[in-house]
Amino acid sequence: MTLPCSAQQTTATLTIQLDRDVHPVSPTLYGLMTEEINYSYDGGLYAEMVRNRTFQDRGFGGVAHWNIEHLGTSDAKVSVDETEGPSAALPHSLLIEIKQADSANPAGVRNEGYWGMALRPNTNYKGSLYAKVGSSELGPLNIALINDNTGKTVASTTVQALSTEWKRYEFSLTTGTIATSSENHLLLTVGHAGKVWIDLVSLFPPTYKDRANGNRPDLMEMMAAMHPKFLRLPGGNYLEGDQIDERFDWKNTIGPLVDRPTHRSPWNYQSSDGMGLLEFLEWTEDLKIQTVLAVYAGYSLKGDHIHPGPALTPFVEDALDEIEFATGDTSTKWGAVRAKLGHPAPFPIKYVEIGNEDWFDRSGSYEGRYAQFYKAIKAKYPQLELIATAPLKGMKPDVLDDHYYKRADEFFEDVKHYDTVDRNGPKIFVGEWATREGSPTTNMGAALGDAAWMTGMERNSDLIVMASYAPLFVNVNPGGMQWESDLIGYDALTSYGAPSFYAQSMFAEFLGTDVPVSTVQGGGPRFFYSVTHDSAKEAVYIKLVNASSIAQSIDIDITGANSIEKAGTLVTLHGDNPAETNTITAPIRIVPVKSTVKIAGAKFNHTMPPYSIQVLELHAK
């Protein structure tokens, strides 16, 4: 049944004074926040196709996502060898013991990937692995991509001569005229009795901008479509870890993959650390956005913490090293390390966040920990703006990070939250926020809550310097989600944006440079707006939210302009009801629609449909 919507609310009167600005719009208002949750990096943005490539995910059921393959009359077994590995960081490996095999009856192991391996026609996939054999007589290692359903080989190659010492081998697999599918797996086999050890088995599709060890192009392109201005990295809880030794220890995430020991994420799966600090920084470079660098500040999620003073000093020094790695020139110790890893140019950074959600620290130690970090960082890098993650009593931070996870009605009620906040306090970074409605990604009702909240942030963008929605990503496969109501959903093959994704994109695309004086009278209780203008472009952006089931009429009265062009652009995001949404199988049910509208001068009427978010772009001189 379709709810009636022919009724109309009381007409709202929106008055805009273009010749009177209240304050500038923060040029960095909208950005990105990610962390290793919902298989955001491994199994998501990070393009690695092999799951559990270093065999650290194992238990009662064996080595997860790997299975033995006996072909014909072959006979073999597998086990994790804790005494053999290619490096100090990876001191173990998978041992394949082949009792019986020949070229017609090989044996080996297969990897299922992250809910499959996405293969496309006429595409090259680059792979590598570390291996050693017990005897040089073992012969070649055969590598193939196999279709799950037919068992047919999609692509194959051979590594001819394996050494009795650990060695890295590269290979390439190229598909032909196949059907695009994610129902494939990787198969490694040998055709001779003997022992073979393997580790760090890796396979990459073409990546964004062809970066080695890079990212999925579709997900990078979706982030670019959000018009972000920054990335907060390496994320929230992921920065802290459940315990101190499970934090994002950045020095363990740089350099060759074989020297990265990996670590457990706070969302109960192993992080490969293929997405290391340098890869994060290159991500911001590829999207041409700023870095908001979060440094570990001595507190972890389960309550472990380091008291201020001498015990905290090594962590402060580690943060200084991290900043130097990112921003130092090649004459510095860590700038030289970065250059050696292939990036001699420093990365520009303006903001550094000290910790994450430290209001959870019941010890009361954050006040002292923040002060210790602040003093040391400001002494060496006075130009940096430092962000606190909890209110402070003894000092005023440069910026305070606020987090909000609410239902749509709660955001509707809280839209004026920052209208009366003291402007003499710290600036605000809304570092994590979301309307939590819809699963795995948000629905139209959540998008309305998000858009309403964004109108409040724009009106207060003299105070709010940055904002980033969270979580950004979710793998929609069973078992892929730990936190619902996310922005971008994907499986191994495809991706899509939630209605909230498009709301974010609309607001960020039409950001503006200044907030003019504006007032509204009348209108329904779930009608929200913000107005910005860009003087250089002579553009006015009127953002409108109608979260009601009834149409909303708006009389718009613009003063302070000499002339207004007779045609404007209207961008509309509309749903038939709050539960309507996009999915992996219906990815574009709700998307923005652009149209041209006639403008009858400085005063005109506009009617919004129910459950809609609109941006009206006008040009005025």
Buried (B, 14 or more C-beta within 10 A) or exposed (E): EEEEBEEBBEBBBBBBBBEEBBBEBBEBBBBBBBBBBBBBBBBBBBBBBBBBBBBBBBEEEEBBBBBBBBBEEBBBEBEBBEEBBBBEBBBBBBBBBBEBBBEEBBBBBBBBBBBBBBBBEEBEBBBBBBBBBBEEEBBBBBBBBBBBEEEEEBBBBEBEEBEEEBBBBEBEBBBEEBEEBBBBBBBBBBBBBBBBBBBBBBBBBBBBEEBEBBBBBBBBEBBBBBBBBBBBBBBBBBBBBBBBEBBBBBBBBBBEBBBBBBBBBBBEBBBBBBBBBBBBBBBBBBBEBBBBBBBBBBBBBBEBBBEBEEEBEEBBEBBBBBBBBBBBEEEBEBBBBBBEBEBEEBBEBBBBBBBBBBEBBEEEBBBBBBBBBBEBBEEEBEEBBBBBBBBBEEEEBBBBBBBBEBBBBBBBEBBEBBEEEEEEEBBBBBBBBBBBBBBBBBBBBBBBBBBBBBBBBBBBBBBBBBBBBBBBBBBBBEEBBBBBBBBBBBBBBBBBBBBBBBBBBBBBBBBBBBBBBBEBEBBBEBBBBBBBBBEEEBBBBBBBBBBBBBBBBBBBBBBBBEEBEEEBBBBBBBBBBBEBBBEBEEBEBBBBEEEEBEBEEBEBEBEBBBBBBBBBBBBBE
